[in-house]
Amino acid sequence: MSSRYLIISLTTVILAACGGGAPKDKTAELQKLKAEKTKLDAQITALEAELGKSDTAQKIKTVAIATLQDTVFQHYIDIQGSVDARENVNVTAKVPGIITAILVKEGQQVSKGQVLGQVDDQIARASIAEVKTQLELATTTFQRQQNLWNQKIGSEMQFLTAKNNKESLEKKLATLNDQLSQTRIVSPISGTVDAVIAKLGDNAGPGTPTAAFRVVNSNALKVVANVAEGYAGRVQTGNQVLIGFPDIDKDIKAKISFASRTIDPQSRTIKIEVPLPADQAIRPNMIAHVRIIDYTAKDAVVIPVNVIQYTMGKPYVIVVKENSGKMVAQRRDIEMGRTYNDIAEIKNGLQAGDKLVTAGYQGLNDNDLIKL
């Protein structure tokens, strides 16, 4: 009996421990969880609203824009040249001989025909003096024979001989005077004596470089340059050029006066010459940066090369358009013309008045919100 009652009592205790009072405890726990869920839902809603505003703000990108305008676009061929004198001559003696006088110094201004130096002329002068004496006698003889001939006295042969002798001596004297003039070293141009190479006692002669004077006309300068064969078809006489002189920080506008029609077989270039205005700051052998204008487009639309993007090899840019009072990005396909110095000519796709995104365009797509 005791054992039976003991088993029943234990069973009752176990049942009481497992199921007794359960509905009341779970109801309280459920109410607690619902309260916590309501609180969490409110927090989630607030965070979602806040994050939504943040995402919207992040989607509006800041950019810089430029309003396009019609302008003149020019394309240049860039080459390097140097300044040369159109009148730059080495003056030497016309006849051989010893230099007996140097009559100018370096830096001196000289005129055309001015004597720069003198070659020994003693023999020429002696010959002239001798011929002058002979001519005086021949002239006197001729005059007497002429008087006699006028009086019908004497023979015609005597008269003609006297006349021929006189005229021969006059021609000989003229020749000797011409030879005497060639002993003077004369400047063929007006300009500045750039170098006196000759020295007293030097042996002078035609084309002798060690017995010469160099005269330069600094008012008649030109730029000489060589243009690559590939540009030969676009370069011709009359083309406008911009010439820069980096050593003196000077730029001038000019025109090509000569463009060779023959290509140099060694350098595969053509030679061009551009005359320069008189300017004391420009000197022979100075470096010149030559830009030949080979293409000009009026009323052109140009943009910086760096704003051009590519997809599948095709160029496009980003412009700004208005949409419901907001600024949005718009992708615009373009057709490019020529480019020069990081500037591109746009043939199609853009026009004056368009607002081009010049900064912050990376990653922009159609209809992306933007702000300045």
C-alpha positions as CSV (number, residue, x, y, z in Angstrom):
1,M,0.0,0.0,0.0
2,S,2.6,2.4,1.0
3,S,4.4,1.8,-2.3
4,R,1.3,2.4,-4.3
5,Y,0.5,5.7,-2.6
6,L,4.1,6.7,-3.0
7,I,4.0,6.2,-6.8
8,I,0.7,8.2,-7.0
9,S,2.1,11.1,-5.0
10,L,5.2,11.3,-7.2
11,T,3.1,11.3,-10.3
12,T,1.0,14.1,-9.0
13,V,4.1,16.1,-8.1
14,I,5.6,15.6,-11.6
15,L,2.4,16.6,-13.3
16,A,2.1,19.7,-11.1
17,A,5.7,20.7,-12.0
18,C,5.1,20.3,-15.8
19,G,1.7,21.8,-16.3
20,G,0.7,23.7,-13.4
21,G,0.4,27.5,-13.9
22,A,1.6,27.5,-17.6
23,P,-1.2,29.7,-19.2
24,K,-0.6,32.6,-16.8
25,D,3.3,32.7,-17.4
26,K,3.1,32.5,-21.2
27,T,0.5,35.2,-21.5
28,A,2.8,37.6,-19.6
29,E,5.8,36.7,-21.7
30,L,3.8,37.2,-24.9
31,Q,2.7,40.6,-23.8
32,K,6.3,41.5,-23.0
33,L,7.5,40.3,-26.4
34,K,4.7,42.3,-28.2
35,A,5.8,45.4,-26.4
36,E,9.4,44.9,-27.4
37,K,8.3,44.2,-31.0
38,T,6.3,47.5,-31.1
39,K,9.3,49.3,-29.9
40,L,11.6,47.6,-32.4
41,D,9.2,48.4,-35.3
42,A,9.2,52.0,-34.4
43,Q,13.0,52.1,-34.3
44,I,13.2,50.2,-37.6
45,T,10.8,52.7,-39.2
46,A,12.8,55.6,-38.0
47,L,16.1,54.2,-39.2
48,E,14.7,53.3,-42.6
49,A,13.4,56.9,-43.0
50,E,16.8,58.3,-42.0
51,L,18.7,55.9,-44.3
52,G,16.3,56.7,-47.2
53,K,17.1,60.4,-46.9
54,S,20.8,59.6,-46.7
55,D,20.7,57.4,-49.8
56,T,18.8,60.1,-51.7
57,A,21.4,62.7,-50.7
58,Q,24.2,60.4,-51.7
59,K,22.7,60.0,-55.2
60,I,22.9,63.7,-55.9
61,K,26.4,64.3,-57.2
62,T,28.2,67.6,-57.2
63,V,29.6,68.7,-60.6
64,A,31.1,71.7,-62.3
65,I,29.7,72.8,-65.7
66,A,30.6,75.1,-68.5
67,T,28.2,76.7,-71.0
68,L,29.3,76.1,-74.6
69,Q,29.7,79.0,-77.0
70,D,30.6,79.3,-80.7
71,T,34.2,80.2,-81.3
72,V,37.0,80.0,-83.9
73,F,38.9,76.8,-83.8
74,Q,42.3,76.6,-85.5
75,H,44.6,73.6,-86.0
76,Y,48.4,74.1,-86.2
77,I,51.4,72.2,-87.4
78,D,54.1,72.7,-84.8
79,I,57.7,72.8,-85.9
80,Q,61.0,74.4,-84.7
81,G,63.0,76.8,-86.8
82,S,65.7,79.4,-86.5
83,V,66.2,83.0,-87.4
84,D,68.4,83.7,-90.4
85,A,69.3,86.9,-92.1
86,R,68.1,87.4,-95.7
87,E,71.1,89.6,-96.2
88,N,74.0,87.9,-94.4
89,V,77.2,88.0,-96.5
90,N,80.9,87.2,-96.1
91,V,82.7,89.9,-98.0
92,T,86.1,89.0,-99.5
93,A,88.6,90.7,-101.8
94,K,87.9,90.5,-105.6
95,V,91.6,90.3,-106.4
96,P,94.5,88.5,-104.7
97,G,96.9,90.6,-102.6
98,I,98.1,91.6,-99.2
99,I,95.6,93.4,-96.9
100,T,97.1,96.8,-96.1
101,A,94.2,98.4,-94.2
102,I,91.2,97.4,-92.1
103,L,88.8,100.3,-92.1
104,V,85.9,99.1,-89.9
105,K,85.4,97.3,-86.6
106,E,82.8,94.8,-85.3
107,G,79.4,96.3,-84.5
108,Q,79.9,99.2,-86.8
109,Q,77.0,100.2,-89.1
110,V,78.0,100.4,-92.8
111,S,76.3,101.4,-96.0
112,K,76.1,99.6,-99.3
113,G,79.4,100.4,-101.2
114,Q,81.4,101.4,-98.1
115,V,85.0,100.3,-98.1
116,L,85.8,97.7,-95.4
117,G,89.4,97.0,-96.2
118,Q,92.2,97.6,-98.7
119,V,94.4,95.2,-100.6
120,D,97.9,96.3,-101.8
121,D,97.4,98.5,-104.9
122,Q,100.8,99.8,-105.6
123,I,101.3,97.9,-108.9
124,A,97.9,99.0,-110.1
125,R,98.6,102.7,-109.2
126,A,102.0,102.5,-110.9
127,S,100.4,101.1,-114.1
128,I,97.8,103.8,-114.0
129,A,100.4,106.5,-113.7
130,E,102.3,105.1,-116.6
131,V,99.3,104.9,-118.9
132,K,98.2,108.4,-117.9
133,T,101.6,109.7,-119.1
134,Q,101.3,107.8,-122.4
135,L,97.7,109.0,-122.8
136,E,98.8,112.7,-122.4
137,L,101.3,112.3,-125.2
138,A,98.8,110.3,-127.4
139,T,96.2,113.0,-126.8
140,T,98.5,115.8,-127.8
141,T,99.6,113.9,-130.9
142,F,96.0,113.2,-131.9
143,Q,95.0,116.9,-131.5
144,R,97.8,118.0,-133.8
145,Q,97.1,115.4,-136.4
146,Q,93.4,116.4,-136.2
147,N,94.3,120.1,-136.9
148,L,96.5,119.1,-139.8
149,W,93.8,116.8,-141.2
150,N,91.3,119.6,-140.9
151,Q,93.6,121.8,-143.0
152,K,94.0,119.0,-145.5
153,I,97.6,118.5,-144.5
154,G,99.1,115.1,-143.9
155,S,97.7,111.7,-144.6
156,E,94.6,110.1,-143.4
157,M,96.6,107.1,-142.0
158,Q,98.5,109.4,-139.7
159,F,95.3,110.9,-138.4
160,L,93.6,107.5,-137.8
161,T,96.7,106.0,-136.2
162,A,96.9,108.9,-133.7
163,K,93.2,108.6,-133.0
164,N,93.4,104.8,-132.4
165,N,96.4,105.2,-130.1
166,K,94.6,107.7,-128.0
167,E,91.4,105.6,-127.7
168,S,93.4,102.5,-126.9
169,L,95.1,104.2,-124.1
170,E,91.8,105.6,-122.7
171,K,90.3,102.1,-122.7
172,K,93.4,100.7,-121.0
173,L,93.3,103.4,-118.3
174,A,89.6,102.6,-117.7
175,T,90.5,98.9,-117.2
176,L,93.3,99.8,-114.8
177,N,91.0,102.0,-112.8
178,D,88.5,99.2,-112.6
179,Q,91.3,96.9,-111.4
180,L,92.3,99.5,-108.8
181,S,88.7,99.6,-107.5
182,Q,88.7,95.9,-107.0
183,T,91.6,96.2,-104.6
184,R,89.1,97.8,-102.2
185,I,87.0,95.3,-100.1
186,V,83.5,96.8,-100.4
187,S,80.3,95.9,-98.6
188,P,77.5,94.9,-101.0
189,I,74.7,95.6,-98.5
190,S,73.9,98.0,-95.7
191,G,74.0,96.5,-92.3
192,T,76.2,95.8,-89.3
193,V,79.7,94.4,-89.3
194,D,79.1,91.2,-87.4
195,A,82.7,89.9,-87.7
196,V,86.1,91.2,-88.8
197,I,88.0,88.0,-89.7
198,A,90.7,89.6,-91.8
199,K,93.9,90.9,-90.3
200,L,96.6,93.3,-91.6
201,G,99.1,91.4,-93.7
202,D,96.8,88.5,-94.5
203,N,96.8,87.2,-98.1
204,A,93.4,88.1,-99.5
205,G,91.6,86.7,-102.5
206,P,88.2,85.8,-103.9
207,G,86.4,83.5,-101.4
208,T,89.2,83.4,-98.9
209,P,87.3,82.8,-95.6
210,T,90.3,83.8,-93.4
211,A,90.5,87.3,-95.0
212,A,86.8,88.3,-94.9
213,F,84.3,90.5,-93.2
214,R,80.8,89.4,-92.3
215,V,78.0,92.0,-92.7
216,V,74.4,91.3,-91.6
217,N,71.3,93.3,-92.2
218,S,69.3,92.9,-89.0
219,N,66.4,94.7,-90.6
220,A,65.9,91.9,-93.1
221,L,65.5,88.7,-91.0
222,K,63.6,85.5,-91.7
223,V,62.6,82.3,-90.0
224,V,63.8,79.1,-91.7
225,A,62.2,75.8,-90.8
226,N,61.8,72.3,-92.2
227,V,58.3,70.7,-92.4
228,A,57.9,66.9,-92.4
229,E,56.9,65.3,-95.7
230,G,53.5,64.2,-94.3
231,Y,52.4,67.8,-94.0
232,A,53.7,68.9,-97.4
233,G,50.2,68.9,-98.9
234,R,48.9,71.3,-96.3
235,V,51.7,73.9,-96.3
236,Q,52.0,76.5,-99.1
237,T,53.1,80.0,-99.7
238,G,50.7,82.5,-98.0
239,N,49.8,80.3,-95.0
240,Q,49.5,82.2,-91.8
241,V,51.8,81.3,-89.0
242,L,52.3,82.2,-85.4
243,I,56.0,82.5,-84.4
244,G,57.2,82.4,-80.8
245,F,60.6,83.3,-79.6
246,P,61.0,81.6,-76.2
247,D,64.3,83.3,-75.4
248,I,62.8,86.8,-75.5
249,D,59.2,85.8,-74.7
250,K,57.8,87.3,-77.9
251,D,55.1,86.2,-80.4
252,I,54.4,87.6,-83.8
253,K,52.0,86.8,-86.7
254,A,53.4,86.4,-90.2
255,K,52.9,84.6,-93.5
256,I,55.0,82.0,-95.3
257,S,56.8,83.7,-98.2
258,F,58.4,80.6,-99.6
259,A,57.5,76.9,-99.4
260,S,59.7,74.5,-101.3
261,R,58.0,72.3,-103.9
262,T,60.8,69.7,-103.7
263,I,61.2,67.2,-100.8
264,D,64.7,66.9,-99.5
265,P,65.7,63.2,-100.1
266,Q,67.8,63.0,-97.0
267,S,65.6,64.6,-94.3
268,R,62.2,64.0,-96.1
269,T,61.2,67.6,-95.4
270,I,60.3,70.7,-97.3
271,K,61.8,74.1,-96.5
272,I,59.8,77.1,-95.6
273,E,60.8,80.8,-95.1
274,V,58.9,83.4,-93.1
275,P,60.0,87.1,-93.3
276,L,60.2,89.0,-90.0
277,P,59.5,92.6,-89.3
278,A,62.4,94.8,-88.1
279,D,63.0,94.2,-84.4
280,Q,66.2,94.8,-82.5
281,A,65.4,92.0,-80.0
282,I,65.4,89.3,-82.8
283,R,68.8,88.1,-83.9
284,P,70.1,85.6,-86.4
285,N,70.3,82.0,-85.2
286,M,67.7,82.6,-82.5
287,I,65.3,79.6,-81.9
288,A,61.8,80.1,-83.2
289,H,58.7,78.0,-82.5
290,V,56.6,78.0,-85.7
291,R,52.9,77.1,-85.7
292,I,51.5,76.9,-89.2
293,I,47.7,77.4,-89.3
294,D,46.5,74.6,-91.6
295,Y,42.8,74.5,-90.6
296,T,40.3,77.1,-89.4
297,A,36.6,76.5,-88.5
298,K,34.4,79.5,-87.7
299,D,31.5,79.2,-85.3
300,A,32.8,76.0,-83.9
301,V,32.0,74.2,-80.7
302,V,35.1,73.1,-78.8
303,I,35.5,71.2,-75.5
304,P,38.4,70.0,-73.4
305,V,39.7,66.5,-74.5
306,N,39.7,65.2,-71.0
307,V,35.9,65.4,-70.6
308,I,35.4,63.0,-73.5
309,Q,34.5,59.4,-72.4
310,Y,34.3,56.3,-74.6
311,T,32.1,53.3,-74.7
312,M,32.6,50.6,-77.3
313,G,35.1,53.0,-79.0
314,K,32.4,55.7,-79.4
315,P,32.9,59.1,-77.7
316,Y,30.3,60.7,-75.5
317,V,30.1,63.5,-72.9
318,I,27.7,64.4,-70.0
319,V,25.5,67.5,-70.2
320,V,23.0,69.0,-67.8
321,K,19.2,69.1,-68.5
322,E,16.2,70.2,-66.5
323,N,13.7,67.6,-65.3
324,S,10.8,68.7,-63.1
325,G,12.8,71.6,-61.7
326,K,15.8,69.4,-61.0
327,M,19.2,69.1,-62.7
328,V,19.9,65.7,-64.1
329,A,22.7,64.2,-66.1
330,Q,22.3,63.4,-69.8
331,R,24.7,61.3,-71.8
332,R,25.3,62.8,-75.3
333,D,27.0,61.0,-78.1
334,I,29.3,63.2,-80.1
335,E,31.2,63.3,-83.4
336,M,34.7,64.8,-83.1
337,G,36.7,66.8,-85.6
338,R,40.3,67.8,-85.2
339,T,42.1,68.2,-81.9
340,Y,44.9,70.6,-80.9
341,N,46.5,71.4,-77.6
342,D,44.0,69.3,-75.6
343,I,41.0,71.0,-77.3
344,A,38.6,69.1,-79.5
345,E,36.3,70.4,-82.2
346,I,32.8,68.8,-82.0
347,K,31.2,68.3,-85.4
348,N,27.9,66.9,-84.1
349,G,26.2,66.2,-80.8
350,L,26.7,69.6,-79.1
351,Q,25.7,73.1,-79.8
352,A,26.1,76.6,-78.3
353,G,24.2,77.0,-75.0
354,D,24.6,73.4,-73.9
355,K,25.8,73.0,-70.3
356,L,28.8,70.6,-70.3
357,V,29.8,68.7,-67.2
358,T,33.5,69.4,-66.8
359,A,34.2,68.0,-63.4
360,G,32.5,65.1,-61.5
361,Y,31.4,63.4,-64.7
362,Q,33.0,60.1,-63.9
363,G,30.3,57.4,-63.2
364,L,27.4,59.7,-64.1
365,N,24.5,58.0,-66.0
366,D,21.4,59.3,-67.6
367,N,18.9,61.0,-65.2
368,D,21.3,60.9,-62.3
369,L,20.5,63.9,-60.0
370,I,23.3,66.5,-59.9
371,K,24.0,69.8,-58.3
372,L,26.6,72.5,-58.7
